[in-house]
Amino acid sequence: MFGFIPHNIELYKLALIHKSASLILEDGRAINNERLEYLGDAVIEAVTSDYLFIEFPDRDEGFMTQLRSRIVSRQSLNALAVHIGLDRQVISNNATGAAQKHIYGDAFEAMMGAIYLDQGYDFVNRLLINRIYYRYLNLDELTESETDFKSRLIEWCQKNHHRILFRTGHDKGYSASHPVFYSTVLVDDIEVGHGAGDSKKEAEQQAAFSVAQYMSDEQCATLLDRVDKLTR
């Protein structure tokens, strides 16, 4: 799958064991890929930061942070896992539910953690960028999708029949010639995101990004459903 022979195959076996299929030791400890997943998450974020720093020498840190968030999201890593065939190797109990939707992405993170421990950072850096990102990531498409969080959020709200409002103003006391704009996103009159920028447009994009960064579509829907029940 990755084009190399492991030194310690046990790490890779462990990376494929989802929590739902944990091995229970005699002392009661559960063995699964969660610790490797934790490590792999940090490794992937570091490698992706390297990658974007090189690929976009003229873009600011805000752009790279947003694009990195998109690349390392559960949805994106899940898709990468399927592309390379990792989904056919994961060991789970086949249970259903939201927690199971991204088990392949979780295994992908665990696998990168295993490769890091087995081969080192430089190796996993080259492998992730040259063998996976260059083959399966469309940076042009990702870049385009990452530049308009406001439109994406509005589209999501319209699709799911929720009211959305951007409450935006500027700080007059900061500088008359260079005001700072602040924006708050309200969905069904609930504050769900905040942002700031040098213009109204930038502040609203940052506010929409704050929602997209921390909440998936499923999480948004679940939260709003709970609020609906409370208000009723």
N, C-alpha and C positions, 0 to 999 in steps of 0.2 A: 504493500500500500504506500509506503513512504520511501522505498528504494534503498533501505540499508538494513543491516543485520544488528539487532540489539545486543548490548553487553549483558543486561540483566532482564531477561524475558518476564520475570515475575512482576516487574513494575507495569508492564503493558497489559498483563492479565488483569491486574488490579484495576487499571484504568477503565476496563470494560465492564466492571461490576457495578451496576446501579444500586442505589440504596434499597430499592424494593426487593433486590435479590441478594441482600447482604449475607455473608458467611458469618455464622455465630461461633466464636471460639469457646473453649471450655470455661474460660473465666467470665463469659458473658459479653465480651466485647464484640461489636459488629464490624466486620471488615467489608469496605466498599470503596468507591472511587472519590468520596467527598473531599478527603484531604488533598489528593492529587488535583482535584477540580479547583480547589482554593489556590493552590500553587500555580496551576496552569493559567488561571484567570489573570494573575499578576504578570506572568511571562508573556501572555498574548498582548496585554495592554502595553508592556514595555517594547515589544517587537513592533507592534503597530505604530507606536509613537516614533520609533526609528524610521520606519517605512515612510510615514507621512512627512516627516521632517526632510527626508531626502527627495521625495516626489514633488513636494510643493514648497520650494525654497523661497517663494515670494508671498506666501499666504501667512496671515497672522495666527496667533495661538488659538483665538476663538474659533476660526474656521477648522483648524486641525483637531481641536477638542470635539467639535460637533461631528466631524467625519469619523473620528476614532470611535465615538460613541455608537455610531451607526454600524461600523465594521464589527465591533466586539459585542453587539447586542445578541441576546439569546436567539432571536430569529435568524440573524445572519450566520452565527456559528452553527445553528441547527442545519441550515442550508449547506454550509461547507461540509459538514459531517456526511450529509447525504451524497454530495458530489463525489467525495473520495471513497464512499462505500463503507464508512464507519458504522452506519446505522445497521448494517447486516451482522455486525460483530458484537453489538452491545448485549449484555446479559441483564434481563429484567424480568419481572413477574407478569408483564403484559397488562398491568392494571391501567385503567383509564382515568382521565381527569386532567385538570390544568397542569398539575405538577409533572405529568408524564409527557407533556407536549414538547418539552425541550430536553429530553434525556439524551438525545444525540449530540446536541450542543454542549451539554454538561460533560459527556464522554469525550468530546473534542478537546475541551479545556483540560480534562484529566490526562488525556493522551499527550498534550503539549507539556504538561507537568512531568509526565514520565520521561519524555524525550529530553527535557531539560536536566533531570537528575541523571539520566543514563549517558547523555552525550555532551551536555554543557550548553551554555547560553549561545555562543557563536554558532553552534550547529543548528539549534532550533530556530535561531534568527534566520539563517540562510534557507532552511527547509520551509519555514512558514511563508517567507516572502517569495522565494524563487519557485517553489514547487506547488504552493497552494494559492497565495494571493495573486500572483501573475497569471495563473491559469483560470481561476474561478471568480475573481473579483472584477467587476466593471467599474473602475474609478470614475469614469465620466458619468455613468448613470447614478452612482452613489453621490457624486458631487452635486449634480443637478437636483437630486431629491433632497439633499441636505440644506439647500439654500433657501427653501421656502417652507419653513415649519408652520407659519401662520395659515397658509392655504391648506396644508395637510390637516391641521387641527380643525379648521372650519369645515372642511369636507367630511371629516369624521363626525362632527357634531350634527351636520345636516343629515348624514346617512343614518345616524342613530336617534334623530329627532330630539336634539337637545339645543337649548338656547345658548349662544356664545356672545360674549361682549368683551372688548378690549377697552379698559379704562386707562387712558394715557394722558399724562401731563408732563410739564417740565419744571425743574427747580429754578425759580426765578432768582433765588438768592445766591446761586453758584456763580454765574457770570452772564451778564446780559449778552455778550458777544458769543459765548460758547455755553449755552444751556445744556443741562443733562436731562434727558427724558426718562420717565419711569412709566412702566406699564404693568397692569394687573389683568390676568385673564380670569373671567368669570364664566363658569358653565352652570346653567340653571341657577344663577345668582350665588354660586359657591366659588370662592377664590381657589383656583387650582394652580396658578403659576405667576411668577413675577420676573421682570426683566428691566434692564437699563441700557441706554445707548445714547449716542450723540445726535440721533434723530428719532422722530416718532416711529418710523419704519423699523429701525434697528432695535428699538426698545420692545416693540411688539413681536418681532422675530425672536428676540432673546426670551421673552415671556413664554411664547409658544414652545420654544426649544426646551425650557425648563420643565414643561409638561411632558414632552416627548422623551426626554432623557430618563425620567424616573418612572414613567408609567406606560405599560403596554396597553393595547386596545382592550384586552381582557380585564386588566386591572381598573381601567377607567370605567368600563361598563359595570363591573362589580361594585365599585365605590358609589357610582351614581344610583345604581339599583338600591343600595342600602339606604342612601339619603332619601330616595323616593318613598321607601317604606316608612322611614322615620317621620317624614313630613305628613304622610297619610295618617 
